[in-house]
Amino acid sequence: MIFLREVRDSDLPAFREHACDPAARHMAAFVHDRDPEAFDAHWARIRADRAIVMRTVLVEGQVVGHVAAYGPPDEREVTYWIARAHWGRGIATAALAELLELEAARPVHARAAADNAASIRVLEKCGFVLTGRDRGFADARDAEIDEVLLTLG
């Protein structure tokens, strides 16, 4: 169903397009600037950091998102983004599960907007459990919102 591979330069236009979707940005809440220069600089930093495990998510050869693990060994965190046109098909769950096979560090942490039930469910299906709550400024919503903290031990 899905295939993960190293991120290529040719993936970045699709990532940029996905990140500009207003509904997806609202759902994700904690997103980076859509400005092309800032976007490119952000991805250059990510790709230069060898401690980050970053993969492109492909479905039938099409770039549909990305998944990553980052941070110091005792604070590893996962993140993922699937294009809205592909939501509800199990792609995020499959991609995260596959990434977790590549990422040996445990515990691994995750955060999600408290109202993002779909993302929380993806994390729970992959074995994450709710470990706390927080508040943070969500750029995509231009407001401070509630978030949940989850951990995979």
LINVEN-V176806 format. One record per pair of residues at least 4 apart in sequence whose C-alpha atoms are under 7 Angstrom apart, sorted by the first residue. I is the first residue (numbers start at 1). GAP is how many residues later the second one is. If there is no record, write none. Layout:
BEGIN
[[I;GAP] [I;GAP]]
END
This chain:
BEGIN
[[1;58] [2;55] [2;56] [2;57] [2;89] [2;93] [3;54] [3;55] [3;56] [4;51] [4;52] [4;53] [4;54] [5;50] [5;51] [5;52] [6;48] [6;49] [6;50] [7;4] [7;47] [7;48] [7;49] [11;4] [11;52] [12;4] [13;4] [14;4] [14;49] [15;4] [15;50] [16;4] [17;4] [18;65] [19;6] [19;15] [20;14] [21;4] [22;4] [23;4] [24;4] [24;60] [25;4] [25;6] [25;115] [26;114] [26;115] [27;89] [28;85] [29;84] [29;109] [29;110] [29;111] [29;112] [30;108] [30;109] [30;110] [31;108] [31;109] [33;5] [33;6] [34;5] [35;4] [36;4] [37;4] [38;4] [39;4] [40;4] [41;4] [42;4] [43;4] [44;4] [45;4] [46;6] [51;19] [52;16] [52;17] [52;18] [53;15] [53;16] [53;17] [54;13] [54;14] [54;15] [55;11] [55;12] [55;13] [56;7] [56;9] [56;10] [56;11] [57;6] [57;7] [57;8] [57;9] [57;10] [57;38] [58;4] [58;5] [58;6] [59;4] [59;5] [64;18] [64;19] [65;16] [65;17] [65;18] [66;14] [66;15] [66;16] [67;12] [67;13] [67;14] [67;28] [67;29] [68;10] [68;11] [68;12] [69;7] [69;8] [69;9] [69;10] [70;6] [70;7] [70;8] [71;4] [71;5] [71;6] [72;4] [73;32] [75;33] [76;32] [76;33] [77;31] [77;32] [77;33] [78;30] [78;31] [78;32] [79;31] [82;4] [82;5] [82;10] [83;4] [90;4] [91;4] [92;4] [92;30] [93;4] [93;29] [93;32] [93;33] [94;4] [95;4] [96;4] [97;4] [97;29] [98;4] [99;4] [106;46] [106;47] [107;44] [107;45] [107;46] [108;43] [108;44] [108;45] [109;41] [109;42] [109;43] [110;39] [110;40] [110;41] [111;36] [111;37] [111;38] [111;39] [112;4] [112;7] [112;8] [112;35] [112;36] [112;37] [113;33] [113;34] [113;35] [114;32] [114;33] [114;34] [116;4] [117;4] [118;4] [119;4] [120;4] [121;4] [122;4] [123;4] [123;5] [124;4] [124;5] [127;25] [128;22] [128;23] [128;24] [129;21] [129;22] [129;23] [130;19] [130;20] [130;21] [131;18] [131;19] [131;20] [132;16] [132;17] [132;18] [133;14] [133;15] [133;16] [134;12] [134;13] [134;14] [135;9] [135;10] [135;11] [135;12] [136;8] [136;9] [136;10] [137;6] [137;7] [137;8] [138;4] [138;5] [138;6] [138;7] [139;4]]
END
